[in-house]
Amino acid sequence: MSQIIVDEANDVWRLSGELSFATVGSLLTEFSQRSQTPPKVLDLSEVSRTDSAGLALLIEWLKQSATITFRNIPEQMQSLATVSGVQELLSLSNK
């Protein structure tokens, strides 16, 4: 199970669980429902597993809110981004 945990005081959203083909649909819906006040930071330190669908989800969120900064991107996702040639998109936001 995956979820978004919101820390409104610090404007940080934490993702936990899997970012995979099976979970990204519900996470995208949840993000869209909350996007009236998108986060400044998305922390991925609690992500247990990811695949290319998880990477696509992060790219989609960047399209929806270019001000998002990703923190603690899992090594598996960084490798996928490198192979896919989109590592610059994530590295620009991974501060």
C-alpha positions in Angstrom: 0.0 0.0 0.0 1.2 3.5 -0.8 0.2 6.8 0.7 0.9 10.5 0.8 1.5 11.8 4.3 1.1 15.6 4.5 3.1 17.8 6.9 1.2 21.1 6.3 3.3 23.0 8.9 6.5 22.4 6.9 4.9 22.1 3.4 6.4 18.7 3.0 4.6 15.6 1.6 6.1 12.2 2.3 5.5 9.2 0.1 5.5 5.8 1.6 5.2 2.3 0.2 5.6 1.3 -3.4 5.6 3.6 -6.4 4.7 1.1 -9.0 2.3 0.4 -11.8 -0.2 -0.9 -9.3 -0.1 2.2 -7.1 0.6 5.2 -9.2 -3.0 5.7 -10.3 -4.4 6.2 -6.8 -1.4 8.4 -5.9 -2.0 10.6 -8.9 -5.6 10.9 -8.0 -4.8 11.8 -4.4 -2.2 14.4 -5.5 -4.7 15.9 -7.9 -7.4 16.2 -5.2 -4.9 18.0 -2.9 -3.2 20.0 -5.6 -4.9 23.3 -4.7 -2.0 23.6 -2.3 0.8 21.5 -3.8 3.8 20.8 -1.7 7.1 22.5 -2.0 8.9 19.2 -1.0 8.1 15.6 -1.7 10.1 13.3 0.5 10.6 9.8 -0.9 12.6 8.4 2.0 9.9 5.9 2.9 9.4 4.5 -0.6 10.1 0.8 -0.4 10.2 -0.1 -4.1 9.7 1.7 -7.4 9.5 1.0 -11.1 9.2 3.0 -14.3 5.6 3.9 -13.5 6.9 5.5 -10.3 9.4 7.5 -12.3 6.7 8.6 -14.7 4.6 9.7 -11.7 7.3 12.0 -10.5 7.7 13.5 -14.0 3.9 14.0 -14.2 3.9 15.8 -10.8 6.7 18.1 -12.0 4.5 19.0 -15.0 1.6 19.8 -12.7 3.7 21.8 -10.3 7.2 22.8 -11.4 8.0 24.2 -8.0 8.2 20.7 -6.4 11.5 19.6 -5.0 12.1 15.9 -4.5 14.1 14.8 -1.5 15.6 11.3 -0.8 15.0 9.8 -4.3 15.6 6.1 -4.0 18.7 4.7 -5.7 16.5 2.4 -7.8 14.6 5.4 -9.2 17.8 7.3 -9.8 19.1 4.4 -11.9 15.9 4.2 -13.9 16.1 8.0 -14.5 19.7 7.6 -15.8 18.8 4.7 -18.1 15.8 6.7 -19.4 17.8 9.9 -19.9 15.6 12.0 -17.6 18.0 12.2 -14.6 18.4 15.9 -15.1 14.7 16.4 -14.4 15.0 14.8 -11.0 18.5 16.1 -10.2 17.3 19.7 -10.8 14.6 19.2 -8.2 16.6 16.9 -5.8 18.0 19.5 -3.4 
